[in-house]
């Protein structure tokens, strides 16, 4: 999933590229939400593997964006949850 997510955020802008690379260099998260998407698709016997993987990547990126928002944009001391 990490490689697909890296491709989704690829950019020629140096600052945005550096930020994305920093995130992926630290990548070690559980990816629980992405795993749930994959497991539900398997349980539902869904045969659109490429679309399922893309959906899992998108779900994980939305989650990451919400954490970034809480940590950086809001400057929150704690995360909403």
N, C-alpha and C positions, 0 to 999 in steps of 0.2 A: 504493500500500500504506500509506503513512503516514497518509492520512486514515482509512482503515479501522481502523488500529491506534489512532488517536486516539479513534475512536468506541468501541472495545472497552474503553478505560480511562477513559472519561468518568465523572466522579463529582461529587457535590455537596459533598464534603468539601474544604474550602479548602486544607488542606496537601497532600492527595493530588493535587488538581487542579493546584496549583502545581508539584509534582514532575513530573507528567506533561507539563505545558506546557513546563517546562524541558527535558525530554528531547526533545520534538518540535521545540522551537526550535533545538536543536543538531543536529537530524537531518541527516545527511549521509553516513551509513554506506553501505557497499557493498550490503547486503542480499543477500549471496551465497547464503545458505541459502534465502531466499525465491525468488530467481531459479532455484535448482536445482529447487524444487518446481514452479514454472511450466514449466520446460523439460522435466522428466520427464513432467508431465501432457500437454504438447504432443506429446512423443515417443510417448506411449501413446495418443494420439488421444482423450483424455478430453474429453467435451463438457459437463461440469458446471462451467462457468467461475466461477460465483459461489462454489461450494464450494471450488474450487481456490484462488481468491484468498483466501478466508477461511483456508484451511489455511496458505498462505504467510505471512499476517499472524501467525497463531498461532506458527508455527515461528520467525519473527523475534522475536516477543515472548519466547519461551522462551529464545532465545539472549541477548537483552538482559538478561533476568532473571538468567541465569547470570553475565554480566559484572558486573552490579550486585552480585550476591552476593559475587563474588571481590573486587571493589573496595571495597565498603562494609561488608558484613556481616562478612566474614572479615578485612578489613583487610589483605589479602594484598599483598605487594610485587610479586608477579608473578601473571599469570593462568595457570590450569591449561590444558593444552592438548592 
